[in-house]
Amino acid sequence: MITAIVLIECATDSIPEIAQNIAELPHVTEVYSTAGHVDLIAMVRVREFPQIADAIAGGISKVEGVADTETHIAFRAYSKHDLEDTFAIGFE
């Protein structure tokens, strides 16, 4: 699975509506509204690299109100949460 983190600048008067429209796109698994220099962060998960272009250039960037995107591709995932779940199997 390939994960892309997409930083999104958009029309600030429509952030909730834009976020919902992005969340409904194929391959978008989560959308977060954020404080800071970007308005939204979307997580995109695909099986093959060409699908990233479809999801971002063909999807997110075309949502009305999206002004700019910046995409980061994740190499590895490190998560305390995942490790705790693995070691807690069968234990309460």
C-alpha positions as CSV (number, residue, x, y, z in Angstrom):
1,M,0.0,0.0,0.0
2,I,1.3,3.4,-1.0
3,T,0.4,6.3,1.4
4,A,0.4,9.9,0.3
5,I,-0.1,12.8,2.7
6,V,-1.7,15.8,0.9
7,L,-1.5,19.3,2.3
8,I,-4.4,21.3,1.0
9,E,-4.9,25.1,0.9
10,C,-8.5,26.0,0.2
11,A,-11.2,28.7,0.5
12,T,-11.4,29.3,4.3
13,D,-15.1,30.1,4.2
14,S,-15.9,26.6,2.9
15,I,-13.5,24.3,4.7
16,P,-16.1,21.8,6.1
17,E,-17.8,21.4,2.7
18,I,-14.5,21.1,0.9
19,A,-13.3,18.5,3.4
20,Q,-16.5,16.5,3.0
21,N,-16.2,16.5,-0.8
22,I,-12.6,15.4,-0.6
23,A,-13.4,12.7,1.9
24,E,-15.9,11.2,-0.5
25,L,-13.3,10.7,-3.3
26,P,-11.9,7.3,-4.1
27,H,-8.6,6.4,-2.3
28,V,-9.0,9.2,0.3
29,T,-9.2,7.5,3.7
30,E,-9.2,10.5,6.0
31,V,-9.3,14.3,5.9
32,Y,-8.3,16.5,8.8
33,S,-8.9,20.2,9.2
34,T,-5.8,21.7,10.7
35,A,-4.3,24.8,12.3
36,G,-1.2,26.2,10.6
37,H,-0.1,27.0,7.1
38,V,-2.5,24.5,5.5
39,D,-6.2,24.2,5.9
40,L,-6.7,20.4,5.3
41,I,-4.6,17.3,5.3
42,A,-5.8,14.3,3.3
43,M,-4.5,10.8,3.6
44,V,-4.5,8.9,0.3
45,R,-3.9,5.2,0.1
46,V,-3.4,3.4,-3.2
47,R,-1.9,0.1,-4.5
48,E,0.0,1.5,-7.5
49,F,1.8,4.9,-8.1
50,P,-0.4,5.9,-11.2
51,Q,-3.4,5.9,-8.9
52,I,-1.8,8.8,-6.9
53,A,-2.1,11.0,-10.0
54,D,-5.8,10.0,-10.4
55,A,-6.5,10.6,-6.7
56,I,-4.7,14.0,-6.4
57,A,-4.5,15.7,-9.8
58,G,-7.6,14.1,-11.1
59,G,-9.6,14.3,-7.8
60,I,-8.5,16.5,-4.9
61,S,-7.2,19.3,-7.0
62,K,-10.4,19.5,-9.0
63,V,-12.6,19.9,-5.9
64,E,-14.2,23.3,-6.0
65,G,-12.5,25.6,-3.5
66,V,-9.1,23.8,-3.5
67,A,-6.5,26.4,-4.2
68,D,-3.2,24.4,-3.9
69,T,-1.9,21.0,-2.8
70,E,1.4,19.7,-1.7
71,T,1.9,15.9,-1.7
72,H,4.3,13.8,0.4
73,I,4.8,10.1,-0.2
74,A,5.4,8.0,2.9
75,F,8.2,5.5,2.9
76,R,7.6,3.7,6.2
77,A,5.0,3.8,8.9
78,Y,5.9,3.9,12.6
79,S,3.1,3.7,15.0
80,K,3.0,3.0,18.8
81,H,-0.7,2.2,18.4
82,D,0.0,-0.6,15.9
83,L,2.7,-2.1,18.1
84,E,0.4,-2.1,21.1
85,D,-2.3,-3.8,19.2
86,T,0.1,-6.5,18.0
87,F,1.4,-7.3,21.4
88,A,-2.0,-7.2,23.1
89,I,-3.7,-9.9,20.9
90,G,-5.7,-12.1,23.2
91,F,-4.8,-10.1,26.4
92,E,-7.0,-7.6,28.2
